[in-house]
Amino acid sequence: MQTKPFRIGTRGSPLALAQAHEARDRLMAAHNLPEEMFEIVVLTTRGDRITDRSLAEIGGKGLFTEELEQKLVSGALDFAVHSAKDMPTHLPDGLHLSAYLPREDIRDAVVGRTARKLIDLPHGATVGSSSLRRQALIRRMRPDINVITFRGLVETRLRKLEEGQVDATLLALAGLKRLGKVEVITDILDPDTFPPAPAQGAICIESRVGDTKIDDLLAAVNDAATFDTVSCERAFLAALDGSCRTPIAGYAVCEGDLIRFSGLILTPDGRSQHAVTTDGHRRDAAALGTRAGQDVRARAGSTFFDDWH
């Protein structure tokens, strides 16, 4: 019988805390446990501390997870809650993604100041985004637009937009929903023409391999469809050695026992691309994503990736 509170690791941003609270609340409901049985432990990561450079410059994915993972490995935390799209494809030895909460909307949202839609922005307008995928897709849609790196918390980016530093910015619709800020959205982008990042909209829980007590606790809140779709998308990313330094999009959808996947790789300027669509059985979700990644890598050829890093 557990007597001490379960220690949940998280970053301290408003969005990260909202996600940690959602995980805690779902666990409380699933196991009929009081709030006192969960302690939310806030840690600052390198990605939080360094905000004046792009993620690609300072190391890509892992910048928002390293400190949490060190505490997990040491036993100082029981599990950690993350935005799944922040997770590197290769985790530290002894850790795994043991559960996913039900996924939110996968789409990207536009927050426009001088026009509501990207397509309606004035010629030569400036759009801010920290995501190389979003930057490449914007350039594909509007080569005339000036795209600049735009980092910081959601609240920080919205303030910079209001100050007039950019004409528009793009944010994950899921994050705006979780923060209760949907009123700022001026347009929502169609994933068929502006596909999301792998794992966008998903909250994952990371824990120690072999900790059966924690695995049993988390199994009650794991959403099977999210687990399968994100496993497929992360396998696609892994086959391409994807990180925050690479413009990669991809999303999967479950339909009964089947899973459909669409993936896209682009050059940073958005001018060259290779797409893949495939489907198969949900039990083969990860293998499907791996094959899709290998397929586009083979078709693109080695020179396609020369300017990715």
Residue pairs with C-beta under 8 A, 6 or more apart in sequence:
2 37
2 213
5 36
5 37
5 38
5 39
6 27
6 37
6 38
6 39
6 78
6 79
6 214
6 217
7 39
7 41
7 76
7 77
7 78
8 20
8 23
8 24
8 38
8 39
8 40
8 41
8 77
8 78
8 79
8 80
8 81
9 41
9 43
9 68
9 71
9 72
9 77
9 79
9 80
9 81
10 16
10 17
10 19
10 20
10 40
10 41
10 42
10 43
10 68
10 80
10 81
11 17
11 42
11 43
11 44
11 45
11 48
11 64
11 68
12 42
12 43
12 44
12 48
13 48
13 153
13 154
14 153
14 154
14 155
14 179
15 83
15 153
15 154
15 175
15 178
15 179
16 81
16 83
17 40
17 42
18 178
18 179
19 81
19 82
19 83
19 178
19 203
20 40
20 81
21 40
22 101
22 178
22 203
23 81
23 101
23 203
23 205
23 221
24 35
24 38
24 40
26 101
26 221
27 33
27 38
27 217
27 218
27 220
27 221
28 34
28 35
28 37
28 38
30 220
30 221
31 217
31 220
41 71
41 76
41 77
43 67
43 68
43 71
44 67
45 63
45 64
45 65
45 66
45 67
45 68
46 58
46 59
46 63
46 66
46 67
47 55
47 58
47 63
47 64
47 86
48 64
50 58
50 63
51 151
51 152
51 156
52 151
53 149
53 151
54 130
54 149
54 151
54 244
55 61
55 63
55 130
55 151
55 244
55 245
56 132
56 243
56 244
56 245
60 88
60 243
60 244
60 245
61 86
61 87
61 88
61 89
61 243
61 244
62 88
63 244
64 82
64 83
64 86
65 80
65 82
65 86
65 87
65 88
65 206
68 77
68 80
68 82
68 206
69 80
69 91
69 92
69 95
69 206
71 77
71 80
72 79
72 80
72 95
72 206
72 207
72 208
73 92
73 94
73 95
73 208
75 208
78 207
78 211
78 214
79 98
79 205
79 206
79 207
79 214
79 218
80 205
80 206
80 207
81 203
81 204
81 205
81 206
82 203
82 204
82 205
82 206
83 175
83 199
83 202
83 203
83 204
84 97
84 100
84 199
84 200
84 202
84 203
84 204
84 230
84 234
85 172
85 197
85 198
85 199
85 200
85 202
87 97
87 199
87 204
87 206
87 234
88 243
89 234
89 237
89 238
89 241
89 242
89 243
90 238
91 97
91 206
94 208
94 209
94 210
95 206
95 207
95 208
95 209
96 206
96 207
96 208
96 209
97 204
97 205
97 206
98 205
98 206
98 207
98 214
98 215
98 218
98 219
98 222
99 204
99 205
99 218
99 219
99 221
99 222
99 227
100 202
100 203
100 204
100 205
100 222
100 223
100 226
100 227
100 230
101 202
101 203
101 204
101 205
101 221
101 223
101 226
102 223
102 225
102 226
103 174
103 201
103 202
103 223
103 225
103 226
103 229
103 230
104 173
104 174
104 177
104 178
104 201
104 202
105 173
105 174
105 177
105 201
106 173
106 174
106 191
106 196
106 200
106 201
106 251
107 173
107 188
107 189
107 190
107 191
107 194
107 196
107 201
108 134
108 170
108 171
108 172
108 173
108 188
108 189
108 194
108 196
108 200
109 170
109 171
109 172
109 173
109 176
109 185
109 187
109 188
109 189
110 116
110 117
110 118
110 168
110 169
110 170
110 185
110 186
110 187
110 188
110 189
111 158
111 161
111 168
111 169
111 170
111 171
111 184
111 185
111 186
112 118
112 120
112 121
112 167
112 168
112 186
112 187
113 161
113 162
113 164
113 166
113 167
113 168
114 121
114 122
114 125
114 167
114 168
115 121
115 122
115 125
115 167
115 168
115 186
116 186
116 187
117 186
117 187
118 127
118 138
118 141
118 142
118 145
118 168
118 187
118 189
119 141
119 142
121 127
121 142
121 145
121 167
121 168
122 167
123 144
124 144
124 145
124 146
125 145
125 146
125 167
125 168
126 145
126 146
126 147
126 148
126 165
126 166
126 167
127 138
127 145
127 146
127 147
127 148
127 166
127 167
127 168
127 169
127 170
128 147
128 148
128 149
128 150
128 157
128 160
128 161
128 165
128 166
128 168
128 169
129 135
129 138
129 147
129 149
129 150
129 169
129 170
130 149
130 150
130 151
131 170
131 197
131 244
132 244
132 245
132 246
132 247
132 268
133 197
133 247
133 248
133 249
133 266
134 170
135 147
135 247
135 268
135 270
136 247
136 266
136 267
136 268
136 269
136 270
137 194
137 195
137 247
137 249
137 266
137 270
138 145
138 147
138 170
138 270
139 145
139 147
139 268
139 269
139 270
139 271
140 266
140 270
140 271
140 273
141 193
141 194
141 270
143 270
143 271
148 166
150 157
150 160
150 166
150 169
151 157
152 160
154 171
154 175
154 176
154 179
154 181
157 169
157 171
158 169
158 181
158 184
160 166
160 169
161 168
161 169
168 186
170 189
172 196
172 200
172 201
173 182
173 185
173 188
173 201
174 200
174 201
176 182
176 184
176 185
191 251
192 262
195 249
195 250
195 251
195 262
195 263
195 264
196 249
196 250
196 251
197 248
197 249
197 250
198 230
198 233
198 234
198 236
198 237
198 242
198 248
198 249
198 250
198 251
199 230
199 233
199 234
199 237
200 251
202 226
202 229
202 230
204 230
205 218
205 221
207 214
207 215
207 218
208 214
225 254
228 252
228 254
228 259
228 282
228 285
229 251
229 252
229 253
229 254
229 259
229 285
230 252
231 285
231 286
231 289
232 252
232 259
232 261
232 285
232 286
232 288
232 289
233 250
233 251
233 252
233 261
233 289
234 286
234 289
235 285
235 286
235 287
235 288
235 289
235 290
235 293
236 242
236 248
236 250
236 261
236 263
236 289
236 290
236 292
236 293
237 248
237 250
237 289
237 293
238 289
238 290
238 293
239 289
239 290
239 291
239 292
239 293
239 294
239 297
240 246
240 248
240 265
240 293
240 296
240 297
242 248
245 308
245 309
246 265
246 308
247 265
247 266
247 267
247 268
247 270
247 308
248 263
248 264
248 265
248 266
249 263
249 264
249 265
249 266
250 261
250 262
250 263
250 264
250 289
250 292
251 261
251 262
252 259
252 260
252 261
252 262
252 285
252 288
252 289
253 259
253 260
254 282
257 281
257 282
257 283
258 279
258 280
258 281
258 282
259 279
259 280
259 281
259 282
259 285
259 288
260 277
260 278
260 279
261 276
261 277
261 278
261 279
261 288
261 289
261 292
262 275
262 276
262 277
263 275
263 276
263 277
263 289
263 292
263 293
263 296
264 273
264 274
264 275
264 276
265 273
265 274
265 296
265 297
265 300
265 304
266 272
266 273
267 273
267 304
267 307
267 308
268 307
268 308
272 304
274 296
274 299
274 300
274 304
275 296
276 292
276 295
276 296
278 288
278 291
278 292
278 295
279 288
280 287
280 288
